[in-house]
Amino acid sequence: MSRKLKITLAVVALLVLALGSIPFWIDGAARSAVETSATDALGVPTTLDKLSLSLFGGEAELSQLRIKNPAGYDGDFFSLKDGHVSVTYGSLMGDTVEIPELTLDGIELNLIKRRKESNYDKILDNMTGGSGGGGNEKEKEGGGGGPEPASDGGDDSAGKKFVIRRIIVKNIRVKATVRMLGDVESEMEIEELVFENIGSDTDGAQFTGIIREFIGKMLFSVVTQGGGILPPEITKGLGKGVEGLGNIAKTGIKVIGKGGKAVLKEGGKALEKTGKTALEGGKKVVEGAGDALKNLGGAFKKKKKKKDE
């Protein structure tokens, strides 16, 4: 084998290796971009376990997105099980990326209300750049002096902008906890929500703005669907907080199916079953007592008749 042929084969091998590593590099970069954007938008740490892009299929899959609670609250504020997104490659070359459809499946939202504060107030405060709810959690953790969140999605004049025409959100579970004298918990399920034209009000928004608008619509949907199901201390306070986001949180929302419904916990089911059984048992006792009195009355009449004779 000539030296020239060896060099050619080596170059080809390097190109194959480089092309083969591109998807992994792109996946990692995209995952990092989502985590950073969500952290900047909401002011709390965000992690994404997996994001896989199809370079030629025009779609992507993501899984296990977790948005942490603000400092002082345990667990996650928001979690997502799976997601699927379709992309038009033509728009990737322009200044505004248009995403026809994003599907999110398996969402859990955790709302906690204390006597003088709540986790959602702190998140909303971070989203609007206010100073009354505890400030930016990322900065508290030493995450650097990144741009402060703002309600309009930050400086949209720099970098790419995004418009998502349709977000389908399925299988939503909302857990609401009021912690005052004692914990009062309730849960609600929403079958499906559809959000339309995210980012279109400003002809495209940076990804931080897209995330703020999405979370705003999620919280507003909880307010509208949670009346009579979730504690009023939460729905009223949350509704007031969402007002600060403006119209972007309230428009372009469709509820598919029956809307919000209460989740009856196992204890509630057991109590319901026990109550039903007790009611049925009580009914039988009353019926038995009635029969006994009836028989007693019959026996008394017979005895009196015999005496008269």
C-alpha positions as CSV (number, residue, x, y, z in Angstrom):
1,M,0.0,0.0,0.0
2,S,1.4,3.3,-1.1
3,R,2.0,6.2,1.4
4,K,-0.5,8.4,-0.5
5,L,-3.2,5.7,-0.2
6,K,-2.5,5.3,3.5
7,I,-2.9,9.1,4.1
8,T,-6.2,9.1,2.1
9,L,-7.6,6.3,4.1
10,A,-6.6,7.9,7.3
11,V,-8.3,11.2,6.3
12,V,-11.5,9.2,5.4
13,A,-11.4,7.4,8.7
14,L,-11.1,10.7,10.6
15,L,-14.0,12.2,8.7
16,V,-16.2,9.1,9.5
17,L,-15.3,9.4,13.2
18,A,-16.0,13.1,13.2
19,L,-19.4,12.8,11.4
20,G,-20.3,9.9,13.8
21,S,-19.6,12.1,16.8
22,I,-21.6,15.1,15.5
23,P,-25.0,13.8,16.9
24,F,-23.5,13.3,20.4
25,W,-21.9,16.7,20.3
26,I,-25.2,18.4,19.1
27,D,-27.3,16.4,21.6
28,G,-25.0,17.6,24.5
29,A,-25.0,21.2,23.3
30,A,-28.8,21.3,22.9
31,R,-29.4,19.7,26.3
32,S,-27.1,22.2,27.9
33,A,-28.9,25.1,26.1
34,V,-32.2,23.9,27.4
35,E,-30.9,23.6,31.0
36,T,-29.3,27.0,30.9
37,S,-32.3,28.8,29.4
38,A,-34.7,27.3,31.9
39,T,-32.4,28.1,34.8
40,D,-32.1,31.7,33.6
41,A,-35.8,32.1,32.9
42,L,-37.1,30.7,36.2
43,G,-34.1,31.5,38.5
44,V,-33.9,27.9,39.8
45,P,-31.7,25.0,38.8
46,T,-33.0,22.9,35.9
47,T,-31.7,19.5,34.6
48,L,-32.6,17.5,31.5
49,D,-31.6,13.9,31.5
50,K,-31.7,13.2,27.8
51,L,-32.2,15.0,24.5
52,S,-31.8,13.2,21.2
53,L,-31.8,15.1,17.9
54,S,-32.5,13.5,14.5
55,L,-30.3,15.5,12.0
56,F,-32.3,14.3,9.0
57,G,-35.6,13.5,10.5
58,G,-36.5,17.0,11.6
59,E,-37.4,15.9,15.2
60,A,-36.1,15.5,18.7
61,E,-36.9,13.5,21.8
62,L,-36.4,14.6,25.4
63,S,-36.9,13.0,28.8
64,Q,-36.8,13.7,32.5
65,L,-36.8,17.5,32.7
66,R,-36.7,18.7,36.3
67,I,-37.1,22.2,37.5
68,K,-36.1,22.5,41.1
69,N,-38.0,24.3,43.9
70,P,-36.7,27.6,45.2
71,A,-34.4,27.5,48.2
72,G,-36.2,26.4,51.3
73,Y,-38.6,24.1,49.5
74,D,-37.8,20.4,48.9
75,G,-38.2,18.5,45.7
76,D,-39.1,19.7,42.2
77,F,-41.4,22.5,41.3
78,F,-42.0,21.0,37.8
79,S,-41.1,17.8,36.2
80,L,-41.6,16.3,32.7
81,K,-41.4,12.6,31.8
82,D,-41.2,12.8,28.0
83,G,-41.3,15.2,25.1
84,H,-41.3,15.2,21.3
85,V,-40.6,18.1,19.0
86,S,-40.8,18.6,15.3
87,V,-38.6,21.2,13.5
88,T,-38.7,22.7,10.0
89,Y,-35.1,22.8,8.8
90,G,-35.7,25.8,6.6
91,S,-36.4,28.0,9.6
92,L,-33.2,26.9,11.3
93,M,-31.2,29.0,8.8
94,G,-33.1,32.2,9.6
95,D,-33.2,34.5,12.6
96,T,-36.4,33.0,13.9
97,V,-36.8,29.2,14.3
98,E,-40.4,28.0,13.8
99,I,-41.4,24.8,15.6
100,P,-44.7,23.4,14.3
101,E,-45.5,21.2,17.2
102,L,-44.1,20.2,20.7
103,T,-45.7,17.4,22.6
104,L,-45.1,17.0,26.4
105,D,-46.4,14.0,28.3
106,G,-46.4,13.3,32.0
107,I,-46.1,16.6,33.9
108,E,-46.1,17.0,37.6
109,L,-46.5,20.5,39.2
110,N,-45.9,21.0,42.9
111,L,-47.5,24.1,44.5
112,I,-46.7,24.8,48.2
113,K,-48.3,27.6,50.2
114,R,-46.9,28.7,53.6
115,R,-48.3,31.4,55.9
116,K,-46.4,34.3,54.3
117,E,-44.9,32.9,51.2
118,S,-45.1,30.2,48.5
119,N,-42.8,28.4,46.0
120,Y,-44.8,29.7,43.1
121,D,-44.6,33.3,44.2
122,K,-40.8,33.0,44.2
123,I,-40.8,31.4,40.7
124,L,-43.1,34.1,39.4
125,D,-41.0,36.8,41.0
126,N,-37.9,35.4,39.3
127,M,-39.8,35.3,36.0
128,T,-40.8,38.9,36.2
129,G,-37.5,40.2,37.6
130,G,-39.2,41.5,40.7
131,S,-37.6,41.8,44.1
132,G,-40.4,40.9,46.5
133,G,-40.2,37.1,46.3
134,G,-36.7,36.1,47.2
135,G,-34.7,37.0,44.2
136,N,-32.9,34.8,41.7
137,E,-32.1,31.3,43.1
138,K,-29.3,30.7,40.7
139,E,-27.4,33.8,41.9
140,K,-28.0,32.6,45.5
141,E,-26.2,29.4,44.7
142,G,-23.3,31.2,43.3
143,G,-24.3,30.6,39.7
144,G,-22.8,33.9,38.5
145,G,-24.3,37.2,37.6
146,G,-26.3,36.2,34.6
147,P,-29.0,38.4,33.1
148,E,-31.8,39.1,35.4
149,P,-35.1,37.5,34.3
150,A,-37.6,39.8,32.7
151,S,-41.2,39.4,31.7
152,D,-40.6,40.1,28.0
153,G,-38.1,37.3,27.6
154,G,-34.9,39.2,28.0
155,D,-33.0,40.9,25.1
156,D,-34.6,39.3,22.1
157,S,-32.5,41.4,19.7
158,A,-29.5,39.1,20.2
159,G,-29.4,35.5,19.1
160,K,-32.0,33.3,17.5
161,K,-35.7,33.7,18.3
162,F,-38.3,31.0,18.5
163,V,-42.0,30.6,17.7
164,I,-43.8,27.4,18.7
165,R,-47.1,27.1,16.8
166,R,-48.6,24.4,19.0
167,I,-47.7,22.8,22.4
168,I,-49.7,19.7,23.4
169,V,-49.5,19.0,27.1
170,K,-50.8,15.6,28.2
171,N,-51.4,13.9,31.6
172,I,-50.9,16.8,34.0
173,R,-50.9,16.2,37.7
174,V,-51.0,19.1,40.1
175,K,-50.2,18.7,43.8
176,A,-51.2,21.5,46.1
177,T,-50.1,21.7,49.7
178,V,-51.1,24.4,52.3
179,R,-48.7,24.4,55.2
180,M,-50.0,26.5,58.1
181,L,-51.3,24.8,61.3
182,G,-51.0,21.5,59.6
183,D,-50.5,20.2,56.0
184,V,-53.6,20.2,53.8
185,E,-53.0,18.4,50.5
186,S,-55.1,18.0,47.4
187,E,-54.4,16.8,43.9
188,M,-55.8,17.5,40.5
189,E,-55.4,15.9,37.1
190,I,-55.8,17.7,33.7
191,E,-56.1,15.3,30.8
192,E,-54.8,17.6,28.1
193,L,-54.0,21.3,27.3
194,V,-53.1,22.9,24.0
195,F,-51.1,26.2,23.9
196,E,-50.9,28.0,20.5
197,N,-48.5,30.4,19.0
198,I,-46.0,30.7,21.8
199,G,-43.6,33.6,21.2
200,S,-45.7,35.0,18.3
201,D,-46.7,38.2,20.1
202,T,-43.2,39.5,19.7
203,D,-42.5,37.9,16.3
204,G,-40.3,35.3,18.1
205,A,-38.7,35.2,21.5
206,Q,-35.5,33.9,22.9
207,F,-35.8,30.5,24.5
208,T,-35.9,32.0,28.0
209,G,-39.0,33.9,26.9
210,I,-40.6,30.8,25.5
211,I,-40.1,29.0,28.8
212,R,-41.6,31.9,30.8
213,E,-44.6,32.0,28.6
214,F,-45.1,28.3,28.8
215,I,-44.9,28.2,32.6
216,G,-47.2,31.2,32.8
217,K,-49.8,29.4,30.7
218,M,-49.5,26.3,32.8
219,L,-50.0,28.2,36.0
220,F,-53.0,30.2,34.6
221,S,-54.5,26.8,33.5
222,V,-54.2,25.6,37.1
223,V,-56.1,28.6,38.3
224,T,-58.9,28.3,35.8
225,Q,-59.2,24.5,36.2
226,G,-58.5,24.2,40.0
227,G,-61.5,26.2,41.3
228,G,-63.4,24.1,43.8
229,I,-60.7,21.4,43.7
230,L,-57.5,23.0,44.9
231,P,-57.3,25.0,48.2
232,P,-58.6,28.6,47.6
233,E,-55.5,29.9,49.4
234,I,-53.5,28.6,46.5
235,T,-55.8,29.4,43.5
236,K,-56.4,33.0,44.6
237,G,-52.8,33.7,45.4
238,L,-51.6,32.0,42.2
239,G,-54.1,33.9,40.1
240,K,-52.9,37.2,41.5
241,G,-49.3,36.3,40.8
242,V,-50.0,35.3,37.2
243,E,-51.6,38.7,36.6
244,G,-48.1,40.1,36.7
245,L,-47.1,38.1,33.5
246,G,-49.7,40.0,31.4
247,N,-51.8,38.6,28.5
248,I,-49.2,36.1,27.3
249,A,-50.1,33.8,30.2
250,K,-53.9,33.9,29.4
251,T,-54.2,33.7,25.6
252,G,-54.0,30.8,23.2
253,I,-55.1,28.1,25.7
254,K,-57.4,25.2,24.9
255,V,-58.6,22.6,27.4
256,I,-59.1,19.1,25.8
257,G,-61.4,16.7,27.5
258,K,-63.2,17.3,30.8
259,G,-60.7,19.6,32.3
260,G,-59.5,19.5,35.9
261,K,-60.7,16.7,38.1
262,A,-59.9,15.9,41.7
263,V,-57.7,13.0,42.5
264,L,-59.2,10.8,45.3
265,K,-56.4,9.4,47.4
266,E,-56.3,5.8,48.6
267,G,-57.3,7.0,52.1
268,G,-60.3,8.8,50.7
269,K,-61.3,5.6,48.7
270,A,-60.9,3.5,51.8
271,L,-63.0,6.0,53.8
272,E,-65.6,6.1,51.1
273,K,-65.8,2.3,51.1
274,T,-65.9,2.1,54.9
275,G,-68.7,4.7,55.0
276,K,-70.7,2.9,52.3
277,T,-70.2,-0.4,54.1
278,A,-71.3,1.2,57.4
279,L,-74.3,2.8,55.8
280,E,-75.4,-0.5,54.3
281,G,-74.8,-2.3,57.6
282,G,-76.8,0.4,59.4
283,K,-79.6,0.0,56.9
284,K,-79.7,-3.8,57.6
285,V,-79.7,-3.2,61.4
286,V,-82.6,-0.8,61.0
287,E,-84.4,-3.2,58.7
288,G,-83.8,-6.1,61.2
289,A,-85.0,-4.0,64.1
290,G,-88.2,-3.2,62.1
291,D,-88.8,-6.8,61.4
292,A,-88.3,-7.7,65.1
293,L,-90.8,-5.0,66.1
294,K,-93.2,-6.2,63.5
295,N,-93.0,-9.8,64.8
296,L,-93.3,-8.6,68.4
297,G,-96.4,-6.7,67.5
298,G,-97.9,-9.8,65.8
299,A,-97.1,-12.0,68.8
300,F,-98.8,-9.4,71.2
301,K,-101.9,-9.3,69.1
302,K,-102.2,-13.1,69.1
303,K,-101.8,-13.2,72.9
304,K,-104.4,-10.6,73.5
305,K,-106.9,-12.4,71.2
306,K,-106.4,-15.6,73.1
307,K,-106.9,-13.9,76.5
308,D,-110.2,-12.3,75.3
309,E,-111.5,-15.7,74.3
